[in-house]
Amino acid sequence: MRPMKKIALLHDLCGVGKAALTNMMPILSVMGIESCPIPTMLLSTHTGGYGTPAVARIPAEYIRNCADHFKNQGVEFDAIFIGYLGHMEAIDAVIYFVEQFPETRVILDPIMGDHGSYYQNFDETYAAALRRLLPYADIILPNLTECFLLTGRPYQITGDHRNVLTLCKELEAYGAKDMVITSVPKDDCQKGIVLYENQAFLYLGNGQVLSEYHGTGDAFDGMFLAKLLQGYTLLESVQASHAFVCACIQESEKYNYPEREGLLIEKTLRKLV
């Protein structure tokens, strides 16, 4: 019996400006989960506030070769997380990777946009390709913008949850199953969360007005995965992730430093030990 859960992380690696793998791995480690990173892109910094970063695209063949090597050596994972892929070739390679572990739970964060638009270098073609991953995922973690991009609908800020439910149904038609949708506004809440599980729809509001920092989504994903692998329900995992991110933001707000440096997770991590 293995002493801890193990998760494969297919995600990008940023050198400066805490985001992606550099946020997720410390959280998972503190929570007692073994992280196995398979980088999809290497960046000198994240893409917000540092100008144009140095970028190295990991060849798709490397991702396939990782899967083959793990399979050959009898490596098993308790979950596979798919995050920022960055290029079209990686999508086929990730599908190949997942197919080598058909019994393993897959969690997908379809990272490609926010605030109503695509991130740099992404477009409708990328969204259409990313839709091919939906049938492989047991849980998806898009923000509201990414829901619209995945369905091809024009973005709209809406407090009408019938519209969000329609998005869930359309994503279901593409093969999605359970969903956790972040940054969903309602009334005076700008950053609520929709939980769509077994076709049941639940909105979780947030009465706090908090600052925005780079890397909050990755911190949320890291804690969510940790709680999920510890056996907590989807709702409990979402609640714990939300509470952790809020605590990180509140800690970050105590200091006067550039927002581009990202979410200050280190001091909050100590409270988890």
N, C-alpha and C positions, 0 to 999 in steps of 0.2 A: 504494500500500500504506500503510495507516494505521500510524503509529509505535508504537501501543500498543493493547491490548484495551480495550473499552468495555462497561460494564455499567449497565443501568437498575436503580435501587434503588427499589422501591415499599415504603416503610417509614415509620414515624413519626419526628418530629423533636422532641427534648426540649431545652429550653434549659439546664437545670441537672441535674446527676446523670448523668454520662456513660452513655449508652445509645443503642440504635437507630442512627440515621444518624450521630450524632456520634462513635460508636465505630467504625463500619464504614468511613466515608469516609477517615479518616487512615490506617488500615491498608492499604486498597486503594491509596491514593496512594503511600505509601512502597514498596509492592510493585510499582509501575509500572502500575497499572490505573486507567483513567479512570472516575470515578463520575459517574453522571447521576441525581440524586435526584428522585423524584416523591413528595413527601410525601403521606401518607394521613391523618395527624392531626398537629396542632401541640399540644404540651404545654409548660407552663412548667417542669415537672420530670417525672421519671418518677414512677410511682405508688407507690413504696415508701419511706415514711419522711418524706415532705415534706407530709403532709396531702393535701388535695384540690387538685390542680393546676388552673390555668387551662387550658381545653381548647378548641380550635377544630377542628371536623370539616371536612376538605377535601371539598367537594362531589364526588360521583361524576362529575358532568359534566366537572369539571376533568381527571380522569384520562383520560376518553374523549377530551377535546379535545387533551390531550398526545399521545396515540397518533395522532390524526388529523394533528396538526401535524408530528410526527416523520415520519410516513409520507409526507406531502406534500412534505417537504423532503429525502427520501431518506436520513434518518438510519437507521443500522444499528447493532445491538447484538450483541456476542458472547455475552451472557447477559442474562437478566432474573431479578432476585431479588425474591421476594414475601415480605414480612415481616408486621409488625403492621398490620392493616387497621382494626380497631376498630369497624366498623359494617357492617351487612348490605349496604347499598347499594354499598359499595366492592367487594364480592365480584363483583357483576355487572360493574362497571366494569373490574376487573382482568382478568376473563375477556375482555372486549372488547379490552383493551390487548394481551394475549398473542396473541389471534387475529389481530392486525394484523402479527404477526411470527412466522409459523408455522414458520420454519426455525431459530428462535433457541432455544438451550438455556434451560430454565426451572428455577430452584431455588426451592423453597418451604420456608419455616420457618413452620409453622402455629401461630403464637404465640397461646396462649389460656389456658394454665394451667401449674401446677407444684405439686410436693409433694401430688399427689393431688386437686387441686381446680381449678376455673376461676378465672381472674383476675376482678377486679371487672367487672361489667356483661356478662359472657359466660355463656352457658348452652347447653343441648342444641340449641336452635334455631340458634345461631351455629355450633356444631360441624357440624351437618347441612349448613348452607350452605357451610361451608368444605370439606367433602368434595367438593363440585363442582369444586374446583380440582385435585384429585388427578390426574385424567387428563391435565391440561395440564403437569404437572411431570415433569421428567426425574429429579430427585432431590428427596427431602423430608428435612427436618432436624428432626424432632420430638424433644422429650424423652419419657421414658417415660410421664409423665402424659398428654401430648397424644396419644400412641398410643391409650391407653385411651379418651380423650374422643372421638377420631375414630371409633373402632369402636363406641362406645356401651357398652362393657363397664365394669363397676365396677372402680375402681382397686384394685390390690393390689401390695404390695412383694413381689417374688418373685426368688429366686435360681435358679429353674427356667427355663432358657432355652427349654424347649419351649413355655412360655407366651408368651414374647416372639416365638418363631417363629410361633406361632398368630396373634399380632397382625400380624406382617408379611404373612402369607397373607391375612388379612382386609383389610388395607389394599390389597394387590394386587388383590383382588376389586373394590375401589372405584376402581381405575385407577392406583394408585401403582406406581412402578417401583423404582428404586434408593432405598435408605433409609440414613440415618445417624441412629441413635437414641441420644441422650445420657441421662445420669443413670440408667444401668441397673446395679443392684447385683448383686453376686455374692460370696458368702463375706464376706471382710473388705474388699472393694472396694465403696464406696458410689456411685462416679461413673464406672462403666465405660461403654464405647461399643459398640453393636452396629452392624456394617456388614452390610447385606443388599444384595448386588449380583449381578445376573443369577441370582437365586434361591439364591445361596450365602450362608451365614450365618457370620459371624465375630465373636467377642467380644474386645474389647481392654480389658484390665484396667488399673487404675491403683493402684499401691501407696502413693501419696502421700495423706496426709490434709491437705487444704487448706481454707482459709476460703472462705465464700461471699460474693460481691460482686455487686451489680447490674451488668449489662452484660457478664457473661462470655459469655453466649450470642451476643451481637452480635459480640464480639471473635472468638469461634470462627468464626462465619459469615463475617466479613470475611476472615480468613486462609484459610479453606476455599475461598472464592470465588477469592481471589488465586492460590492454588496450582493450583486446577482450571483457571483460565484461562491459567496458565503451562504447561499441558500435563501436569501430574502426574496420576497415577492417583487414584482415589477413596481408596484406602488411604493413599497417600503424603500426600494433602491432609488427611485426617483426622489422621494422625500429626503433621504440621506444625502444624495448628491446635491440637491438644491440647498440644503442647510450648509453643506461644506463650502460650496461656491460663495454663498452669501457671507460666510465667516471669512473667507479669503479676501473678498472685496472689502469688507469692513476693516480688515487688518491693513490692506493696501491703502485705504483712504487716510490712514493715520500719518502717511509719509508724503513728503513733497518730492516726487521723482517723476521722470518722464513716463507718460502712459505707454510709450512704445516698448518699455522694458518688460511689460507684461504683468500678469497677476502674481502677487507676492504670496506664494504658497508655502514657503519654507517655515515661517513662524507658525502657520496654522497646522502644518503637518505634525509639529511637535505635540500638539494637543490631542492627536489621535493615538499617540503611543500609550 
